[in-house]
């Protein structure tokens, strides 16, 4: 078998190919579906692949299937490519279909992150991760928490205090952004990325003293260079003054060498050395005194000429020997303070992980990479519980370096066993570099990208080379022939504008069209750039609205149309404008929960409940109330003025009267109950509002996950309100407005691309980790710096040039994704290109139109291809169609208090041991670790099972248990723990153990008892111990724990 690498293009049927390869394997051997792992980039793509496999199997198994075209295609391809007989295909398809339905958990098609998560779960102990950790997806939120903790240690930790104070002073001296918290948050997010791990995994960790030394060394060396240059410049000015020569008397006058010397004297070194002017004097191309100078000036200058030129030579020498290092040190100085806190940041993240049982998703691949360096591949299979023999990797161009390197041992092992493995990718659609996607590792296959320093990767590379088999997919099944031909021609032309080393990404990009040559329309519309930004935006919005209405009149449905934008900001403008003009729209912004006035009002009321004195919130609350009641702005102003005439206390009372907030004074009311009660109070339950329903779902998720109150919810909402949206079904009949990134992998009959003004922006190149081992800057081996033109003046100029080249490819790939989404039509709206532009979408369009002989300076609209006319019958749900009743009732109206006391309502001192034991067992069963104690006690208190006095007694007794010297270690978080664990006895009965604890050395069984020591109890736990010894490979010990005024322990083994 081989490693089949499919190099695809947009619409070339890569998903169909993956499904076909999957079917080829399982239809030969039906049980093999358990041993195939297929991974892709997004959940949506994974679900689509699963659906395609299941549908294909059913179509093959069912001779009366409706989709006979698909059935015939699959049977034909399976017979020709895999030498399968038709009867075998049909028979085995039914077997595999049945197996997948019955053993769906063994049907392994997922995202790479999901698989990584699965691996990490298996190795929590080896990786020293919390045993029951939750996955954190939001890097920004976690970085904010870490930054806040770091800032809270200012004044407590000397190193952190000095670092942050010095960092703030540096920012103030540079007169740059000195929002230290924000700067730290950004650095923490960079530290979480794979680049940081790859750069630093072989580096020696630096101590606090090392960083102090480096931070002292860098500014000292910078000042030394500046002082040398200033000293020379000052001497040159002194020489000129000695001869009464003005700097304006020198060659070039106000634009010549004189002002340049003055700038150097003021230490404006970069302003001088980065400009061409001084280098003309260094080279001798220009002289210090102009040819037209008068005799007296020339005579005076002759006296100092030798010294002046010697000084100029010294400046040239410093430039050639020291300037590159000087620029690098200045760039490093901007980030060295953040970088010196790396150890503290890592430590805080570990603390958060332990305390909150939280691991960020970015840690998965790093953890696996670290593990793979220590263990053998078969061990990984064994611990995972499955032995995958075939690996199918989709969207390889967006796969990160670590993801690929983590998969390599598995693929190498599979290839060595003679199994088929598959990789599918398209370098032209690599648009996720900001998420660590690396197109270069796809281009360099079978070589392994960034293998330096890892012998295992060199070995894997040799295996890949032996089995490598490249297959090009060059047929387009998506777009009409006219669009395919246009894209072929367009990208063959514009690829030449890419750097030569990256043009290979677009090798063999031309495709054959399956569809008829008569269809497919592309329209380029160039709009004049207007100075007024609002008017400029409006002309795009009007053009889009007119076009959408035209398309609807021609027979397209709203859902057939997609509007793709580069930024969310532009997409939001389009979505709002279309919605205001009665066009059904689905967009990330229009579906944000926070875009709903009702949702905002609910949050306003909670804020008012907690902070009634907040005037801004009260004003927002009033505005949202009047908006919902459709009161005009004049009425709002009147109400606001009326309230303004009242004192603050009277205003608060008036709001309380309007909202009848006394209903919320119920003790122990949860966040969810608060909002659901408020929904009923405001009559928001009369109609099914999806925003309200999704908001309540989000509140419930917060309550279950965080187990916190109203204040914490408002903090959570403030951070996340711009990211949480309503999820709509794919069948909704609405125009889709989305970013280019979200459109990747999708297709639409009509695509509109407005604001097609994307251009290369050298100010947004991001950051880069540099290898500094050769720079001799203390013990500093690496550091992150911002990519700017200044880097060209260092020995790392190639790094900058490489990043510029990649940025050009990013832009080209974004354009490729846009222009390959349409099935029938593509409409582009772009500004007229400036003559000065060199690498932008408008410039590409103009250059290509000129190349084709179509360009006319007076023409604004260009149509290429033929439009099709159609009438479509609606078969989908309108964005505002179906209405479902929202049901909400107060749960308290369904509960009645029992007339007799419950088992725990009387004084615990007077209760029987049975009652006390029952309560204790129930409570202790919910305490896995010591950290669970507080919220479990709080929960029991809120349920009303006992009062505060009773709670104090229970709290003392349970704390005595948790802190007992013989027991304390069995409640720590580094153990494998189960409560109420069931075992099957020799007699066929099921026995339940109160607490099961497993360490590396032994297994401990704990049984909680009340009353006195009893031989029956000892016999009971001895039975459990004997039973477990037959199962476990470790010694088993039993412990009887008697709870009362004192904790008594009896060990049994």
N, C-alpha and C positions, 0 to 999 in steps of 0.2 A: 504494500500500500504506500501512499505518498502523502505529501503535504500539498494539497491543491490550493493555490492562491488565485482567487478570481479578482481581476482588476476590472472594476465596473465603471459605468457612467450613469448619470441620472436617467431613470426610467428603463434601465436595461434588464430588469427582472431579477435583481440579486436576491430578493426574498423568495421568489419562485425557485431560483437555483438552490438556495439553502434548503428549502422544503423538499425539493427533488432529491438532493443528496441524503437528507434525513430519511426519506421514504426508501431510497435505494438500499440503505443499511438495514432498516427494520423489516422490510418486506422479504429480505433474504433470511433474516433470523429474528422472528417476532419478539423474542425475549430481550433483544438487544436495546430496546427503548430505555431500559433502566441504566444502561451503560453509556449513554450519549449525553453529553453536556453541550447545549447551544447557548451562547451568550451574546447579548447585543447591548446597545448604549442606553436605551430608555425603556421604561416600563411599558409604554405604549407600543414600542416596536416588539418587545418580548411577547406581549399579549396578542399582537397581530400575528406573530409567527406561530404561536400556539394555536390560534384559531385557524390559521391556514393549514397546519398539519392535520388537525382534527377534521376539518372540512374535507381535505383531500382524501383522508382515509375513508370517510363516510361515502364520498362520491365514488371512490373506487369499489367499495364494498357493495354499494347499492346500484344494481343494474338499471333501476328505474329513476336514477338521480335526475334532478331537473337540469343541472349544469352539465349537459353531455359534452359541451365543447371542452370544458376543463378535464372531464373524465377521459376523453379521447386523447387529449394532449398529454396527460400524465401517463396513460398506458403506453402510448407511442414512445415517449422518452424513456420510460422505465424498461421497456423491452429492448430498445436500441442501445442504451447506455449501460445497463446492468445485466443484460442477457437473462431477463426474467420472463417466464411464460405468463400469458394472460391469466390463466386459471390460478396460478400461484399468487399473482398480484392480488386478485380478487379475494381469494381464500385468506391470505395472510393479512390483508388490509382489515378484514373483519376481526381477526384475532387481535391485532395490534390495537384497533379501535376499542375493543372490549377491555383489553389489558389496561389501557390508559385510563379509561373511565373507572375501572375498579381499583387501580393503584396510581391515582392521579399525582400523589406526592412524589412518585418516582419519575414523573414526566418533567425532566429537567431542562426547561427553557427559561432563562431569566436574564437580568442585567448582570454585568460584571460586578457591580457593587453588591448585589444580592448574594452572588456566589461568594464574594470576599467576606461578606457578613457571616455567611454560613460557616466558612472556614474559621473565622475568628471566634465564633461561638464555640467551636469544637476545641479551640486551644486557649480558652480564657485563662486557665491556670498557668500554662506555659508562658503566656504573654503578660502575666500578672495584671489581668484586667478584672474589674468587678464581675463576679459570677452572674449577676442578674442585670447586666448593664442595659440601658436604653440607648438608642442611636440618636444623636443630635445632627440634624441636617443643615441648620442655619449657622454658617461660620461667623457671620457678623454678630449674631446674638451672643455666641460663646465668647468671641473676642471682646465684646463689650463688658461681659461679666469679668473676664480675666483682667481687663484694663482697670475696671473699678476696684477690684481687689488689690491690684498693684498700687494704684493711687492711694488706697486706704492705708498702705504701709509706709507712706511718706511720713517722716517724723518718728517712725518706729524702727525701721531697718536702715542703718547708716548707709549701706551701699546703694540701696534703692533711692534714699533721700538725696544723696550727693549726685547720683546719676541724673535724676529727673530735674534737680535744680540747675545743674550744669547744662543740661539739654535745653531748658527754658531760657537760660542766659544766652546760649548760642543762637537760638531762634530770634531773640530780641535784638541781638547784635546784627544779625543778618537782615533784620526788618522783614522777616518772612512769617508765615503762618505759625503762631506759637500756641495753637490749641493742642497742648501736649497729650491730652486724653485721646483726641482724634488720631494724632500721629501714632500713638502707641497701639490703638485699635487696628490701624492699617498695617502696622508692622506685624502684629500678632497674626492677622489673617495671612500675611505673606509667609510667616513662619510655619503655618499649617499646611502650606502647599507642598507638593511633591518635590519641587525644585530644591527647596531648603533641605529636605531629607537626603536627596541624591548628592548634593554638594557637600554636606557635612557628615555623612554617615561614616566616613573613614577619618575624619578630623579628630584631633585630640581635644577634648573639652578644656576650655580655658577657665581659670579660677578668677575670682573677683580681683585679686591682686594683679593678675595678667591684664585684665581690662583697664584697671587704673593706670598701669604702666603704658598701655597702648594709647589711652585717651590723653595722657600727658605728652607722649612722644609726637603724636600727629600735629597738634597746634604749634609745638616748639619748632618742628622742622618746617612747617608752613611759614612761620614768622622769620626763620633764618633765611629762607629763600626771598621772602618779601623785603627783608632788611638789606640783603645784598643788592637787590635790584634798585631799591630806593636809594641806597648809598651811592651807586653809580649815577643814577639820574640826578641826585642832588649835586654831585660833583660836576656834572655837565652843565647844570644851571648856574653853579658858582663860576665856572669858566666863562660862560656867556656874560654873566654880570660883570666879571672883571674887565671885560672889554666893552662893556656897555652895549652889548648886543641883545636885542629883544628876541624872545622866542618866535615872534612873528616875522623877524628878519630872516629866519632860516628858510630853506627851500620849501615851497608850498604854502608859506605864510600860515593863515588860520587853519588850513586843511593839510598842513605839512608835518614835518618832523618835530617842530617846536612844541606844539600842544601835546604831542605823543610823549615827549620827555617829561613834560609837566604831569601827565597822567601817571607815568611810572613813579614819579616822586610822591604821588598821592596813593601809591600801592594799588592803582587800578590796572593790575597786571594783565588779567584776562582780556580786558577791553582793548589792550594794545597788541598782545601776542597772538590773539585770535583773528586779528585783521591783517590784510595783505600789506598795508602801507609800510610798516616797519621792516618787513622782509625785503622790500625793494631796496632799503638802505643797507640791510645786512649783506645782501648779494652784491652791492656796489652798483646796482642799476641806477640808483639815484645818489647824488652827493648832498652833503649837509648845506652847502651854499649853492644857490641857483646860478646859472650862467648869466642871468641878467642883473645880478647884484652889482651895486656901484663899487668904484675903486676903493673907497674908504672902508666899506664893509668887508671887502675881500682882504684888505690889508690887516684889519683888526682880527679877522678870523684866522689868518695865517699864523698868528702868534699862538693860538690854542688848538690849531688844527690837528696836530699830532695826538695830543691828549684826548681830544673829542673823538677821533676815530678809534683810538685805543679803547676808550670807554664803550663805544658802539660795538667793538669786537668782543668786549667782555660780556655785554648784554647778549650778543649772539651766542657766545659760549654757554652762558647760563641757560638760554632758551634750549639749546641742543642737548645739554647734559642734565638739567634739573627740571625743566618746565613740565615734562610729561609726568614726572613723579609729583610735582607740585599740584597739578590739576587732579591727579588721582587722590592725593591726600585730602584735598578740599572736598571731593565727592564723597570720600569715606567719612569725613568729619560730620557730614549731615546725617549719617545713619549709625555711626559707631555707638552712640548712646543707647539707641533702641536695641541694637544688636547685643550690647553688653548685658542686657537684661534677659537674654534668651534662657539662661538656666532658671531664673526665677519664674519666667513665663511658663516654661515646661513643668516646673514644680507645681505651680498653681493649677495648671490644667489637670495634673495627676490628682491633686487634692479634690478638685471639682468632680473628677471621675469617681473617686472613692466615696465622697460624701453624697453625691447625687446619683450615683450609679449611671454615669453618663459618659459616652464615648462618641467623639465626633467621627463622622463617616470617613474623613480624610485619613484617620489613623489606621483604617483597615489594611490598606495596601502596604503601608510602612511596617505594620506589625507582621504581616505575612512575609515581607521581604526579609525582615530580621530573623524570622523563624526558619525560613528556607536555608539560611546560611548555617543553621545548626542541626537540622534533622534531615533524614533521608526521605525520598519521595514515597516509598511504600508505607512508611510510618504515617504520612499524611493521609493516604488512602484509608489505612486501617482505622485511624481516629475519626475520619469523616463518616465511616460506616458504609461507603459505597466505593466501588472501583470503576471509575469512568475509563472507558477504553477509546472513545472517540470524542474529539473536541471540535466544535464548529463556532468560529468567532466571526461575528458580524460587525460592521462599522469600524473596521480596524484602524482607519485613518484618524479616528477620534480616541483611540485607546492610548492611555498614558504609558510612559516608560516603565513604571513600576508594575502596572497591571500586566503588561506583556512579559516582563521578566519574571513575575510570579507564576505566570502560566507556562513558561518555557520548560521547567522540569517535568511538568505533567505531559506536555506535548512530546518532549524528548523521549520520555518513557513509553508513551503510546506508539510513537514511530518505531522505536526499537522493538516493539512487540508486533510490528507489521500491521498496524491499524491505520485507517484513513483519518486524516485531520484536514480541516478546512478553514481558510481565511478569506473573508470578502471585504473589500474596501474600495474607496474612491477618493484619491488624493485631492481631487477638484472640489470635493465637498467637505474638506477639513476646515471647519469654522469654529472649533472649540479649543483652540490653543490656550485660551485663558483658563481652561479647566484641565490643563496639563496634557491635552491631546498633542501628539507629535506625528505629523505627517511623514517626517523623514524616516522614521523607523519602518513605515510601510514602503517607502521608495527604495530603501536600501536592502530589503529582503532579497535573499536569505541571510544576509549579514545581520548581526544584532547591533542595534543602535546603543551607544553609550555603554559599551561592555568593559571599558577600561577599569582595571583593578579587580576584576572578578573572573577568576579562572574557569568557574563553572559556565559562565556565559560564552567563553571561547569554545568550550566543549560542545555546548548546545548549538552554536553556530555551525560547527562541522556537521552535526547531525542534520540540521535544516538543509544545508547545501546538498547533502546526499539524497534527500527526498523531495526537494523543491520542484514544483511543477506549476508554472504560471499559465493561466487561461484568461484571455481577454473577452469580456462581454461587450459586444459592439452593436447590438440591435436595440433600438428604442421602441418600447411597447406602449409608452405613455402618450407622447405628444403627436399632434398632427404633423404630417410630413413637412408642411411649410415652416413650422417652428423648428423642427429638427434640422432642416437644411439651413435656416437662418443661423441657428446656434453653432452648427458645424463651421460655417464660414466666419462668423463673428469671432469665435474663440480661437480659431486657427490664426486669425489676424492679430488679435490683441495679446495673445500669449507671448508674442515677440517683445512686448514691453516689459515683461518680467525679467529679472536677472537671469543670466544664461544658465546658472546652475539649478534654477527652479523651473525652467521651461519644460523639463521632462515630466512634470506633474501633468501637463496637458498633452503629452505624447498619446497618440492613438485616441484622441477624444472624439473624433468624428464618428458618427453613428449611422447605421442604416435604419430607415423608417419603415415600420410595419404598416402604418396607415396610409391612406390614399394621398397622392401628391397634390390633389386639388384643394385641400383644406389647410388651415393654419394661418393666422394673421398676427403680425407684430406691428405695433404702431408706436413710433417715437414722436412725442410732442415736446417742443422746446418752448419754455415760457421766459419772458423777459424778467430779469432780476429787478425788483422794485426796491427803492431805498427804504420805504416804509415797511418794516417787517410784518406788521399786521396785514397790510394790503397784499404783500407777497404771499403770506400764508393763505389769505382769502381766495386768491386766484387758483391755488391748488385745490382748496376745498370745493370751490364752485365747479371746477373741472371734473372732480371725482363724482360729485352729486349728479351732474348732467350725464356723465358716462354710465353710472349705475342705473339711472332712470331709462336711458337708451337701451341698455342691455336687457332690462326687465321687459321693455316693450317689444324686444326681439324674441322673447320666449324663454330667456334664462330665469332661473329661480334665484332668490337671494343667496341660498346656500351654495350656488355654483360659483360665486364670486369671492375672491380673496384679495384683500388689500394688504400688501407687505411693506413694512417700513423698517428703516435701520434702527430707529430709537423708539422707546415706549412713548416719549413725549409727543412725537409726531402722530403715532398711532392713536393716542388718546384724543388729540385734536380732531382727527378724522372721525373716530367713533362718536364723539359727542355731537359733531356737526351733522352727521348722517342721522343719528337718533333724533335730533331736534327737527329733522326734516322728514320724519315718519318712515325712515328706513330701518328695518330690523337689523340690529348689529350684535355680534358676539365678539367681545375683545377682553383682554385681561383687565383693562381699566374699567370698562363698563360693567364688568361682573365683580369688581372689588366690593367686598362687604361694606367697606367704609364709604363707598359711593352712594349708599342708600341713606336717605335722610332719616328713615325710621331707625336704622341701626345706630346712626350717630346720636339720635335722640335718646335711645336706651342707654348708651354710654354716658351721655350728658347727665341723665338722671342719677346714675350710680355715682358719678363724680360729685354731683350736688349732695347726695346722701352722705358722702364721706367728707367733702370739703365745701360746705354751703357758703363759705366766705369768698370763694373763687369767683370774682366778678366776670372774668372773661368767659368762664364756663356757663355762668348764668345767662349771659348775653347770647351765647351760641344755643343754649337750651331754648330760650325764647324764640330765636330766629327759626330753629328747626320746628318748633311747635306751630308757629304761624305758617311756615311752608307746607306742613302736612295738612293744615286746615285750609290751605289755599287762600290765606289772607294776603291782601296786597301789601306792598312795602310801606305805604303810608300808615296802615294800621299798625305795622310793626314799630314804626317810628313813634306813633302815639303811645303805644304800650311802653316802649322804652323810656319815653319822657315821663310818663306817669310813674313808673317805677323809680326814675331818677329823682323824683321829688320826695321819695321816702328815705328814711334812714336805712342803714344796712340791715339792722335787726328787723325792721318792718318789711324790707324787700324779701328777706329770707322767709319770713312768716307767710308772705303772699305767695311765694313759690311753693311752700309746703301746703298751703291751702289748695292751690291749683292741682298739685300732684297727689294730694291725700297720702303723704308719705308715712302716716302713722301705721299703715298696714305693713310696713317693712320693719317694724320694731320687734318682730318676733325673734326671741333668742335662738341662736344657732341656725338662722336661715342661711342656706348655702348660696353661693354665687348663682348657680343655675336656677334655684327656686326664686331668687330675687328677680332675675330677668324674666322668667316665665310668668311670674305674678304681674310684672310690669307690662308684659305683652297683653295680658287680659285687661289690666286697668286702662290701657290706652286704646283698647279695642282693635289691636293689631291682629287679633285672632279671627276676625270676621272673614278675611280672605286668606288664601294660601300664598303668602309672600315668600318666595324662595330665599331672599336675603335674610329674612327673620329666621327661617328654618335652619339655614346653614350657619347663621350666627349662633343660634342656640346649640347646634351641634359642636361648634368650636368651643363654646363655653363649657359644654359637658366634657369635651376632651381635655380641656385645661384642668377642670376640677378633678377628673380621674387621674390624670398624669401628674399634676403638680401638687394636688392636695393642699392648696393654699386659699387665701381669702380674697376679698374684694380689692384691697389695695394692690396686692400682687397681680390680680387680673388686669387692673388698669395699666400697670407697668408693662405687662405682657402685651396688651392691646396697642399701647403707644409704639412699641417696637415693631409689631407684626402687622399693623392694620393696613399697610400698603402692599401686603403680600398674599393675603387670604382672599380667595375668590369663590364665587358660586361655581359649581361644576355643572355644565349643561350637557345633555345628550348630543351625540353626533348627528342625530336626525333633525335637530332644530333648524328651521328655515330662516337663516339670518346670514347677512354678509359677515364673513370672518375678517377681522382686523387683527393682525398679529405681526410680531417682529420676524425678520428673516430667519433667525435662529430657531424659532418655534415652528416655522414652516418646513424646516428640513425633513425630508422623508414623506411629505404630504404632496397631494396633487389636487388641482382645481381646474374646472373647465375654463375659467377666466381668471387671470391674475392681473391686478393693477399695481404698478410700482411707482408711487408718487415720491416726490422729494429725492429723486435719483441724483443726488449731488455728492455722493460719497467720494471722499478723496483721501490721499495719504496724509495723515496728521502726525508729524514727527514729534509733536509735544506730548503725545499719548502713547509712547512706546513701552511704558511700564517700567519694570525693574529687572535686574539680572544679578544672579550670584556670580562672583568672580573668584577664581582660584588665585590666592595671593601668596602662595608659598615661596615664590621666587622674589617677592618684593621686600622681604626682610623688614616687616613692620612689627617689631616685637615678636610675639608668638602667634600673631593673627594669620590664619591659614585661608580664611574666606570671609566674605562679607557681601551684603546686598547693596547695590547702588541704583539710583535712578538713571535711566538711559536718556542722555541728552547729547547734543552735538559736542559738548565739552569732552566726551569720552573719546572723540576722534583725535584729541590732542594727548592721548595716553598710549601706552603700548597695547591697550585693549581696543584699539580702533577697529580691529576685525570683528570684535563682538558687536560693536555698534552697527557696522555695515551689515552683518548677518541679520541683526534684528530688523533693520530697515528693509532688507530683502524679504524677510518673513512677513512683515507688515504689508508689503505689496501683494504677496501671495494671499494673505488673509482677505484683502479687499477684492482681489480678483475672484476668489472662491465665493465670497458673499454674493457677488454679481452673478456667478454661475448658478448658485442655488436659486436665486430669484428667477432667472431667465429659463430655468428648466422645470419650474413647477407647473406651467399651464398645459392643459390638454388641447384646447382650441385656440385661445387668444391670449396675447400678452400686450398690455398697454403700459408704456413708460412715459412718465412726466418728469422732465429734467430742465434745469435752468440752462440758458444758452451759455456755452463754455467761453471762458475768457481766453485770450490769446496767451496769457501767462501760465495757464494751467498746464500741467505735464503728466500727472498720474491721478486721474479722477474719472468717474463714470461719464460725465458730460464730454470729457475729452476723448474717451474711448469711443463713444457713440459718433461724435463728429469725425474722428479719424477713420472709423470704419465706413461711414457714409461717403466720405471723400474717396476712400479706397475703392468703393463700389461705383463711384461716379454719380452718386445721388445728391450730394450736398449742394445746397443753394442758400447763400447767406440770407436771402429774403424769405425763405420758406421755413415754416414752423412745424408742420406735420408731415411725417413720412410713413407711408403704409407699405409693408412688405408682406406679400402673401395674399391669400384669398380668405374672406370671411364666410362662414357658413350661416345659414338662416335656419332657425329651428323654433318649434313650439313644444314646450315641455309641460306635461301634466303634473301638478304638485303631488308628491308622494311623501311629504314630510310634515313635521309639526312646526307650526309658526312659533316664532320666539315669544309671542304673547297669546298663544292659543290655550292649551289645556289648563284648567283651573282645578286644583284639588283642595278640598276643605282642610283648613288647619284646625286640628283638634287639640285643645289644651284645657285641662281642668285641674283644680286645686286638689292635690293628693290628700290634704288634711280633711277635705269634705268627705272622703271615703273611709277614713279611719275613726274608730270610736274607742274610747278608753274603757278598759275592762273594769268591772265593778269590784272584782277581787284583786288583791295585791299580787303582783308578779313575783316570781321566785327570788328576785334580787332586790326587792323594794324595801324590805325591812332592814334593821340593823344587822350588819354582817356578823357582829359578835354573837348574836342570838340565832344565827342560821345553822342548819345542820351541816356536817362535813360533806354530805352528798351535794347540797346546793352550792357550797363554797367550792368544792372540787369541780363541779360542772362549769361554774363561771370562770375559774382559773384556767381550766383546760381550754375553754373557748378563746380566752384572751391570749394565752401563751401559744396557741396554734397559729396565731397571726404574726407572731414575732419570730422572724427568721434570724435577724441579727440585732445586736444591741441598739443600733441606730433606728430600728423600727419602733422602739418602745414609746417615744413621745406621741407620735401620730396615732398609734393604736389606742393608747390611754385616752387621748383627746376624742377619738371617734366613739369610744364606748361611753364617754361622758356625755357627748352630744346626743347619743341615742336615748339617754334617760334611763339606762339600766341601773345606774347608781348615782348618788349625789356627790357633792364635792368632798364631804367628810369620808364617805365610803371610798371614794377614789384615792384619797390620801393614804388610807390603810392599805388598799390593794397596791398602790404605787410603791409603798415602802417594802411590802413583802416581795413584789416582783423584782425590785431593784436589789434587794438582798440576794435573790437568786442569781441575777445577772452579774453581780459583782463578787460572788462567792469565789474564793481563790481556786477551788477545784473545778469550777464550772465556767468561769469567765472566758477562757480561751475557746470554749465550744459555742460562743455566741459572736465570735469575731467574723469578719467578712471574707476571710481567706479559706473558708471551709466549704465543703459541699454539704448542704443542709436540706432536709425534708421534714415537714411536720405532718402528723397524722398519716405517716407512711404505711401502706398496706403490704403485707406479705402473706403468701399462701402456705399454710402449714402442711405437715405430713398427713394430717387427718382430713385434708381437703377444705378446711375452714380458712376464712380470711381473718387475719389478726391485724390490728392497727397499733402502730408504735407512736408514742407521743412525739418523740424527736429522734431523728436519724442524723448523725454527724460523721462525715468521712474525711480523714486527713490522709497524708501520704504514708503514715505509719500504722494507722488503726481505724477501726469503725467503732463508734460509741453509740449505744442505744440508751435513751433517757426516758424514764417513765415518771410522771408526776403523780404524787399521792398526797393524801391528807390523813390526819390521825396518827396512829402509832405504827411502829415497825410491825410487819406481819409476814409470816413465813409463806403465806399464799402469794403475796406480791413477789417474793423472791423466786418462788417456783415459776410464776408467770413470766418474769423477764428472762429467767434462765432458759425457758422454752424458746423465746425469741432469739437469744444468743446462739443456742445450738442450731437453730434453723438458718441463721445468717452465716454461720461458719461454713456451712455446706455450699454457700453461694459466693461469698467474698474470698479473695485471695489474701486478706489481711486479718490480723488478730481482731476479735470482736469482744468488746467489753460492755457490760450492762451497768446502769446506774439508776438506783431508786432514789428519787429526790422527794423528800417529805416537806411540804410547805406548811408553815404555821408561824408562831412568834419567832422561831429560829428555823434555819434550813438544815435538815439532817440528810446525810448522804450515805447510802449503802451500795458498795461496789460488788458486782457479781460477774464472774467470768469462769 
